[in-house]
């Protein structure tokens, strides 16, 4: 049985895997387009920033969008 920390870690790992898979399937998507899949745009932007800080993904600014 997982304790609360174990469940949170597992959910974080699953979320990371989902986001990385979405990006591998179609690189260069704006956060807005990725968010349509399942998540709120603000939440997903925060997750992507955290993943970028950890070295999982890279982003760049293209006009008003971050891809």
Secondary structure, DSSP 8 states (H G I E B T S, - for coil): ---HHHHHHHHHHHHHHHHHHHHHHSTT--HHHHHHHSS-HHHHHHHHHHHHHTTS----EETTEE-
